[in-house]
């Protein structure tokens, strides 16, 4: 956090004729804040990160839904291997827990 927030003034900026780069140097900062909103709204980064993660999660969900739909018999666009299919996993788990009466175990 070696950026100088001088001149941000609650997002409104500064109307005085100052040189923010020179002022930051004189005060011992490495650099000045490029945008006044970034100086006072530090929660912006967290919100952007959460929004990006949310959008990424929705995209993955839509992709998974499309892939499972395309693997159905109606579309038959994809062939999923049996060992990777969730339906087989659940059916084999159910079969192990409660064997079907017409199939001897």
C-alpha positions in Angstrom: 0.0 0.0 0.0 2.5 2.5 -1.1 0.1 4.6 -3.1 -0.7 8.2 -2.1 -4.4 8.9 -1.8 -3.9 12.7 -1.6 -6.4 14.5 -3.8 -9.1 11.8 -3.8 -11.5 13.8 -1.7 -14.4 11.3 -1.4 -14.3 10.3 -5.0 -14.8 13.9 -6.1 -11.1 14.6 -6.9 -9.3 17.8 -6.1 -9.8 21.2 -7.7 -6.5 22.6 -6.4 -3.6 22.9 -8.9 -1.4 20.3 -7.3 0.9 17.7 -8.9 -0.1 14.4 -7.4 3.0 12.6 -8.6 5.3 15.2 -7.0 3.3 15.3 -3.8 3.4 11.5 -3.5 7.2 11.6 -3.9 7.6 14.3 -1.3 5.4 12.4 1.2 7.5 9.2 0.7 5.0 7.1 -1.3 6.1 5.0 -4.3 3.3 6.2 -6.6 0.1 8.1 -6.7 -3.4 6.7 -7.0 -4.4 6.8 -10.7 -8.2 7.1 -10.0 -9.8 8.8 -7.1 -12.5 6.1 -6.9 -9.8 3.5 -6.3 -8.3 5.5 -3.4 -11.5 5.5 -1.3 -13.5 2.4 -2.5 -11.2 -0.4 -1.5 -14.2 -2.8 -1.4 -14.5 -2.5 -5.2 -11.8 -5.3 -5.6 -13.7 -7.7 -3.4 -17.0 -7.1 -5.2 -15.4 -7.5 -8.6 -13.7 -10.8 -7.5 -17.0 -12.1 -6.1 -18.9 -11.1 -9.2 -16.3 -12.8 -11.4 -16.5 -16.0 -9.3 -20.3 -16.0 -9.5 -20.3 -15.5 -13.2 -17.7 -18.3 -13.6 -19.9 -20.6 -11.4 -23.0 -19.9 -13.5 -21.0 -20.6 -16.7 -19.7 -23.9 -15.4 -23.3 -24.9 -14.4 -24.6 -24.0 -17.8 -21.8 -26.0 -19.5 -22.5 -29.0 -17.3 -26.2 -28.8 -18.0 -25.6 -28.6 -21.7 -23.2 -31.5 -21.7 -25.6 -33.7 -19.8 -28.4 -32.7 -22.1 -26.3 -33.5 -25.2 -25.4 -36.9 -23.8 -29.1 -38.0 -23.6 -30.7 -40.3 -26.1 -32.8 -37.5 -27.6 -29.7 -35.6 -28.8 -27.0 -38.2 -28.8 -24.3 -35.7 -29.5 -21.9 -36.9 -26.8 -20.9 -40.4 -25.7 -19.8 -40.3 -22.0 -17.9 -43.3 -20.7 -19.8 -45.4 -18.2 -17.3 -45.0 -15.4 -17.6 -41.2 -15.6 -21.4 -41.1 -15.7 -23.2 -39.9 -12.5 -26.3 -41.9 -13.3 -24.3 -45.2 -13.3 -22.6 -44.1 -10.1 -25.9 -43.5 -8.3 -27.6 -46.6 -9.7 -24.7 -48.8 -8.8 -24.6 -47.3 -5.3 -28.4 -47.8 -5.0 -28.1 -51.4 -6.3 -25.4 -52.1 -3.7 -27.5 -50.7 -0.9 -30.8 -52.3 -2.0 -30.5 -55.1 -4.5 -33.2 -55.3 -7.1 -35.6 -58.2 -6.6 -35.4 -59.4 -10.2 -31.6 -59.5 -10.3 -30.0 -62.0 -7.9 -27.0 -60.7 -6.2 
